[in-house]
Amino acid sequence: MDFTISLPADVVGAEADVQVDCRGRVVRSFEEDGGRRGVGVVIDEYRFERR
């Protein structure tokens, strides 16, 4: 699974927002009674990108 996490500059103490490009694998999935679904992912690789 490929996904990106965006970290605002003020949260990480940087001058610009930071994006973390991640690659991982699903280790758990679930569906709740109300139809809501979720997954648990282990991050195997990541790379920081400043914007």
C-alpha positions in Angstrom: 0.0 0.0 0.0 1.4 3.4 -0.9 0.2 6.5 1.0 1.3 10.0 2.0 1.2 11.6 5.4 1.2 15.5 5.5 2.8 17.2 8.5 2.1 20.9 8.9 5.2 23.1 9.3 4.1 24.5 12.7 3.7 20.9 14.1 7.1 19.7 13.1 8.9 23.0 13.7 10.0 23.5 10.1 9.7 26.4 7.7 7.6 24.4 5.2 5.1 21.5 5.4 6.7 18.1 5.3 5.2 15.1 3.4 6.1 11.5 4.2 5.7 9.2 1.3 5.2 5.7 2.7 5.0 2.1 1.4 3.6 -0.5 3.7 1.5 -3.6 4.0 -2.0 -4.2 5.5 -1.8 -6.4 8.6 -5.4 -6.0 9.8 -8.7 -4.9 8.4 -12.1 -4.6 10.1 -15.7 -3.5 9.5 -17.9 -2.1 12.3 -21.6 -2.6 12.7 -22.3 0.9 11.2 -20.5 0.0 8.0 -17.3 1.9 8.9 -14.2 0.1 7.7 -10.6 0.4 8.7 -7.1 -1.0 8.2 -3.9 -1.4 10.2 -0.8 -0.9 8.1 2.9 -1.5 8.9 5.2 1.1 7.3 8.1 -0.8 5.6 9.7 2.2 3.7 9.3 6.0 4.0 10.8 9.1 2.5 10.5 12.7 3.7 9.7 15.4 1.2 9.8 19.1 2.1 7.3 21.4 0.2 
